[in-house]
């Protein structure tokens, strides 16, 4: 079974600053996917960014980028030029590369990110 | 933009009653999921569904739970004989392929009293 650990329950930064959310995971799988999901107060889960473990290049989506260190089993999320709308819970998630079964996501406990004006 | 829709948004039920949570996945998606989030805790996988049968399920998904795709659009989660600890936010999700991005609904808040 895999586990996902987010060691920062809450973080607070000023608007326009850069913030990094940490995530580590444990798995015996060699092929898998990693995700960051955002959950704003509306409670809907929104995909922020996705990384395939077989890709060495770190994924980037506009202001969001990841630092994927496969050997260290680390997958941090960097948010540049943070905005008030980035205030939300952020969940790191793992999904193994299945061979047919629709495996679910394994989530971390989340980091509550607060962007201060 | 297509989205996953869940009804109701909030359901209150008496302990011991049965509840059915409903979801309409995105129309061309083939894989469907239910997740649970107890207040203040992480999101937990319950079950996945493909080709009209359960594909994977977690240890949480015991005999109290069942899923069904009764027609071409709805995907339901039935909880029999609800317990207080079933109170949680229940999220439905769907994906186009087994490795595709999972799109989540807005959730159903279930309160068991």
Interface residues (C-beta under 8 A of the other chain):
Chain A: X33 X37 X42 X43 X44 X45 X46 X47 X50 X91 X93 X95 X97 X98 X100 X101 X102 X103 X104 X105 X106 X107 X108 X109 X110
Chain B: X31 X33 X35 X41 X42 X43 X44 X45 X46 X47 X48 X49 X50 X55 X56 X58 X89 X91 X93 X95 X98 X99 X101 X102 X103 X104 X105 X106 X107
